């Protein structure tokens, strides 16, 4: 095809005739007739007549990448929230109107750069990759960056070979533990909040709900922590800490995890003579890509005493 295309048309379009013939043994059969096909293999420099017009042009200079921390090969946690930079060295003899468009993992980074004609030979053109573009792909190995060279007078774009980087800028925001209103009316854990641990069990406590999330997946270990405090929410009550690691099931992945906090150990000690309650604080931790990540703590007022009768007292167990 390159031999038929003479690259001289001012519109870059050249018409060629296409025909075929069928040979069956010694007998040729002509086609119904030749057809005209418009061809256009022209494209802006670099590359001239006879150069492979495929979409990727190895003659284009590669993108140079630089993170906010100065790395040319990766984006890491320290780059979170920051823009990155890229640069492209112009090829020889660019034409006014040649347009360089940078792509980050297939997404165009705008604005594109349009050659003005005042650039120095092989000038390095800077680009900014905004954080909003970066955060769309927070984790990826060999993320590609490339650019296209286009011109309004040419139908065929160039595409550079890719520059690849490793990206690890995931912002993990685990949802807080929850105290469902059905068990904790008014945001208070009281005697009516107590439930049996399981069918057939005699142990009472409360259930804290860990909501479904991207990271709460079947097989993942969740480390859960409870601590009871005085009313001030800062002075721990000795012996009321409770920790457990739970492996997420398929059902919990879909619906969230309900974690049991025992009454005797964690809640009952908050009620003492002259002191009628305290506060409970719970959080959980999941390992995400090798790094432990904790939820924000969630707290609740604990008031586990019987409010009826001649004297307030600890919750009646078993529950009526």
C-alpha positions as CSV (number, residue, x, y, z in Angstrom):
1,X,0.0,0.0,0.0
2,X,2.9,2.4,0.7
3,X,4.1,1.8,-2.8
4,X,0.8,2.9,-4.3
5,X,0.5,5.9,-2.1
6,X,2.6,8.8,-3.3
7,X,2.2,11.2,-0.3
8,X,1.8,14.2,-2.7
9,X,-1.9,15.0,-2.4
10,X,-2.6,18.3,-0.7
11,X,-5.7,16.7,0.9
12,X,-3.7,13.6,1.8
13,X,-6.4,11.5,0.1
14,X,-5.5,9.3,-2.8
15,X,-7.8,7.1,-4.7
16,X,-6.6,3.6,-5.7
17,X,-8.3,0.9,-7.7
18,X,-8.9,-2.4,-5.9
19,X,-9.8,-5.5,-7.9
20,X,-9.5,-9.3,-7.6
21,X,-9.4,-12.4,-9.7
22,X,-10.3,-16.0,-8.8
23,X,-8.0,-18.7,-10.3
24,X,-9.6,-22.1,-10.4
25,X,-7.1,-24.6,-11.8
26,X,-6.1,-23.2,-15.2
27,X,-9.2,-21.0,-15.5
28,X,-9.2,-17.5,-14.3
29,X,-12.4,-15.7,-13.3
30,X,-12.6,-12.0,-13.3
31,X,-14.4,-10.0,-10.5
32,X,-17.6,-8.1,-11.3
33,X,-15.4,-5.0,-11.6
34,X,-12.8,-2.9,-9.8
35,X,-13.7,-0.4,-7.1
36,X,-12.2,2.9,-6.1
37,X,-10.9,3.1,-2.5
38,X,-9.8,6.4,-0.9
39,X,-6.5,6.0,1.0
40,X,-4.9,8.4,3.5
41,X,-1.6,7.4,5.1
42,X,-0.3,10.9,5.8
43,X,0.4,12.1,9.3
44,X,2.3,14.9,11.0
45,X,6.0,14.5,11.6
46,X,8.1,12.6,12.8
47,X,7.9,10.0,10.0
48,X,7.8,10.5,6.3
49,X,6.8,8.7,3.2
50,X,6.9,5.0,3.5
51,X,6.9,5.0,7.3
52,X,4.5,2.5,8.9
53,X,1.3,4.4,9.5
54,X,0.3,2.2,12.4
55,X,-1.2,4.0,15.5
56,X,2.0,3.7,17.5
57,X,5.1,5.7,16.4
58,X,8.3,4.6,18.0
59,X,10.0,7.8,16.7
60,X,8.1,9.9,19.2
61,X,10.0,10.6,22.4
62,X,8.8,8.9,25.6
63,X,7.0,10.7,28.4
64,X,9.2,11.6,31.4
65,X,7.2,11.3,34.6
66,X,7.9,12.9,38.0
67,X,5.9,12.4,41.2
68,X,5.5,15.1,43.9
69,X,8.3,13.3,45.8
70,X,10.6,13.3,42.8
71,X,10.2,9.7,41.6
72,X,10.1,8.8,38.0
73,X,8.7,5.4,38.4
74,X,6.0,5.4,41.1
75,X,3.3,7.1,43.1
76,X,3.2,6.2,46.8
77,X,1.3,7.2,49.9
78,X,3.3,10.4,50.3
79,X,2.0,11.6,47.0
80,X,-1.7,11.4,48.1
81,X,-3.4,14.7,47.4
82,X,-0.6,16.0,45.3
83,X,-0.4,16.7,41.5
84,X,2.3,14.9,39.5
85,X,4.3,16.2,36.5
86,X,5.1,14.9,33.0
87,X,7.2,16.2,30.2
88,X,7.7,15.5,26.5
89,X,10.7,16.5,24.4
90,X,9.5,17.9,21.1
91,X,10.7,16.1,17.9
92,X,12.6,17.8,15.2
93,X,10.8,20.4,13.1
94,X,7.3,20.5,14.6
95,X,4.7,22.3,12.7
96,X,2.5,25.1,14.0
97,X,-0.8,23.4,15.1
98,X,0.8,20.1,16.0
99,X,-1.1,19.0,19.2
100,X,0.3,16.9,22.0
101,X,-2.3,15.3,24.2
102,X,-1.2,13.4,27.3
103,X,-3.1,10.3,28.5
104,X,-2.9,8.9,32.0
105,X,-4.2,5.3,32.1
106,X,-6.3,6.1,29.0
107,X,-7.8,9.3,30.3
108,X,-6.9,12.6,28.5
109,X,-5.1,15.1,30.7
110,X,-6.2,18.5,29.6
111,X,-5.3,21.0,28.3
112,X,-3.4,19.6,25.4
113,X,-0.3,21.4,24.1
114,X,-0.5,23.1,20.7
115,X,2.7,24.0,19.0
116,X,3.0,27.7,18.5
117,X,6.1,27.9,16.3
118,X,8.1,29.8,18.8
119,X,9.5,26.8,20.7
120,X,13.3,26.2,20.9
121,X,14.6,23.1,19.1
122,X,13.6,20.0,21.0
123,X,12.0,22.1,23.7
124,X,10.7,20.1,26.7
125,X,7.0,20.6,27.1
126,X,5.7,20.4,30.7
127,X,2.4,18.9,31.8
128,X,0.6,18.7,35.1
129,X,-1.3,15.6,36.1
130,X,-3.9,16.7,38.6
131,X,-4.6,14.7,41.7
132,X,-8.2,14.3,40.6
133,X,-7.0,12.3,37.6
134,X,-4.5,10.3,39.7
135,X,-7.0,9.3,42.4
136,X,-9.3,7.7,39.8
137,X,-6.8,4.7,39.7
138,X,-5.4,4.5,43.2
139,X,-3.7,1.1,42.8
140,X,-2.1,-0.3,39.7
141,X,1.2,-1.8,38.6
142,X,2.6,-0.6,35.2
143,X,0.0,2.1,34.8
144,X,0.6,3.5,31.3
145,X,1.2,7.1,30.2
146,X,1.3,8.0,26.6
147,X,0.5,10.9,24.3
148,X,-0.9,11.5,20.9
149,X,0.4,13.8,18.2
150,X,-2.4,15.2,16.0
151,X,-3.0,18.1,13.6
152,X,-6.1,19.6,12.2
153,X,-4.8,19.0,8.7
154,X,-4.2,15.3,9.2
155,X,-6.7,12.5,9.8
156,X,-4.2,10.1,11.3
157,X,-3.0,10.5,14.8
158,X,0.3,9.3,16.2
159,X,0.5,7.5,19.6
160,X,3.8,7.3,21.6
161,X,5.1,4.1,23.2
162,X,4.0,4.0,26.9
163,X,5.9,5.1,30.0
164,X,4.7,2.9,32.9
165,X,4.6,3.7,36.6
166,X,3.5,1.8,39.7
167,X,0.7,3.4,41.7
168,X,-0.2,2.9,45.3
169,X,-2.1,6.0,46.5
170,X,-5.2,4.3,47.9
171,X,-7.1,6.3,50.5
172,X,-8.8,3.7,52.7
173,X,-11.8,5.1,54.6
174,X,-13.4,2.3,56.6
175,X,-17.0,3.1,57.8
176,X,-17.4,3.5,61.5
177,X,-18.9,0.8,63.7
178,X,-22.6,1.2,64.2
179,X,-25.0,0.8,67.1
180,X,-28.4,0.1,65.5
181,X,-31.2,2.2,66.8
182,X,-33.4,-0.9,67.2
183,X,-31.1,-2.1,70.0
184,X,-29.8,1.2,71.2
185,X,-32.7,3.7,71.3
186,X,-31.5,7.2,72.0
187,X,-27.9,6.1,71.4
188,X,-27.7,4.4,74.8
189,X,-26.7,0.8,75.7
190,X,-29.0,-0.3,78.5
191,X,-30.5,-3.5,79.9
192,X,-32.9,-3.7,77.0
193,X,-30.0,-3.7,74.6
194,X,-28.7,-7.1,75.9
195,X,-29.0,-10.1,73.6
196,X,-28.0,-13.8,73.9
197,X,-24.7,-14.5,72.2
198,X,-26.3,-17.3,70.2
199,X,-29.1,-19.7,70.3
200,X,-28.6,-22.0,73.2
201,X,-26.1,-19.7,74.9
202,X,-26.5,-18.3,78.3
203,X,-24.1,-15.4,77.8
204,X,-25.6,-11.9,77.3
205,X,-24.1,-8.9,75.7
206,X,-24.6,-6.4,72.9
207,X,-23.9,-6.6,69.2
208,X,-22.0,-3.9,67.4
209,X,-22.5,-3.7,63.6
210,X,-19.5,-3.4,61.3
211,X,-21.0,-2.1,58.0
212,X,-20.4,-3.7,54.6
213,X,-17.5,-2.1,52.7
214,X,-15.1,-2.7,49.8
215,X,-12.6,-4.1,52.3
216,X,-14.9,-6.3,54.3
217,X,-14.6,-9.3,52.1
218,X,-14.9,-13.1,52.7
219,X,-11.7,-14.5,54.2
220,X,-10.4,-11.2,55.5
221,X,-9.5,-11.0,59.2
222,X,-11.0,-8.1,61.2
223,X,-9.4,-7.2,64.5
224,X,-12.1,-5.7,66.8
225,X,-11.5,-3.7,70.0
226,X,-13.8,-2.5,72.8
227,X,-12.9,-0.5,75.8
228,X,-15.2,0.8,78.5
229,X,-14.5,4.2,80.0
230,X,-15.8,6.5,82.8
231,X,-18.3,9.1,81.7
232,X,-15.5,11.4,80.5
233,X,-14.8,8.9,77.7
234,X,-11.0,9.1,78.4
235,X,-10.4,7.2,81.7
236,X,-10.5,3.5,81.0
237,X,-12.2,1.1,83.4
238,X,-9.8,-1.6,84.3
239,X,-10.5,-5.1,82.9
240,X,-13.2,-4.0,80.4
241,X,-11.1,-4.1,77.3
242,X,-12.1,-6.8,74.8
243,X,-10.3,-7.8,71.6
244,X,-11.2,-10.5,69.1
245,X,-10.2,-11.3,65.5
246,X,-13.0,-12.5,63.3
247,X,-12.7,-14.0,59.8
248,X,-15.3,-12.5,57.4
249,X,-17.8,-15.0,56.0
250,X,-19.6,-14.7,52.6
251,X,-22.8,-13.6,54.4
252,X,-20.9,-11.0,56.4
253,X,-19.3,-9.7,53.2
254,X,-22.8,-9.0,51.8
255,X,-24.5,-7.8,55.0
256,X,-21.9,-6.6,57.4
257,X,-20.5,-8.2,60.6
258,X,-22.3,-8.2,64.0
259,X,-19.7,-8.4,66.8
260,X,-20.7,-9.6,70.3
261,X,-19.4,-7.6,73.3
262,X,-20.0,-9.5,76.6
263,X,-22.1,-7.8,79.3
264,X,-20.3,-9.3,82.4
265,X,-16.8,-8.2,81.3
266,X,-17.3,-5.0,79.4
267,X,-20.6,-3.4,80.3
268,X,-21.5,-4.5,83.9
269,X,-18.4,-2.8,85.5
270,X,-19.6,0.6,84.3
271,X,-22.4,0.6,87.0
272,X,-21.0,1.0,90.5
273,X,-22.3,2.6,93.7
274,X,-22.7,6.4,93.1
275,X,-21.7,5.8,89.4
276,X,-24.5,4.8,87.1
277,X,-22.7,4.3,83.8
278,X,-19.9,5.1,81.5
279,X,-19.0,5.0,77.8
280,X,-18.0,2.3,75.4
281,X,-15.7,2.9,72.5
282,X,-15.2,0.4,69.7
283,X,-13.1,0.3,66.5
284,X,-11.8,-2.3,64.1
285,X,-8.7,-2.9,61.9
286,X,-8.4,-4.6,58.5
287,X,-5.1,-5.2,56.7
288,X,-5.3,-3.6,53.2
289,X,-2.6,-4.5,50.8
290,X,-0.3,-5.4,53.6
291,X,-1.0,-2.3,55.7
292,X,-3.2,-2.3,58.9
293,X,-5.9,0.3,58.5
294,X,-8.3,1.2,61.4
295,X,-11.7,2.7,61.4
296,X,-12.5,5.8,63.3
297,X,-13.7,4.9,66.8
298,X,-17.4,4.9,67.6
299,X,-18.7,5.5,71.1
300,X,-21.9,5.0,73.0
301,X,-23.3,5.8,76.4
302,X,-23.5,2.7,78.6
303,X,-26.3,2.7,81.3
304,X,-26.8,-1.0,82.2
305,X,-28.9,-0.8,85.4
306,X,-32.6,-1.6,86.2
307,X,-34.5,1.6,86.4
308,X,-37.5,0.1,88.1
309,X,-38.0,-1.4,91.6
310,X,-37.0,-0.1,95.0
311,X,-33.4,0.3,94.1
312,X,-31.5,0.6,90.9
313,X,-29.3,-2.5,90.3
314,X,-27.4,-4.4,87.7
315,X,-29.4,-5.8,84.8
316,X,-31.4,-8.9,85.6
317,X,-29.8,-11.9,84.0
318,X,-31.3,-13.9,82.4
319,X,-33.3,-11.2,80.8
320,X,-37.1,-11.3,81.4
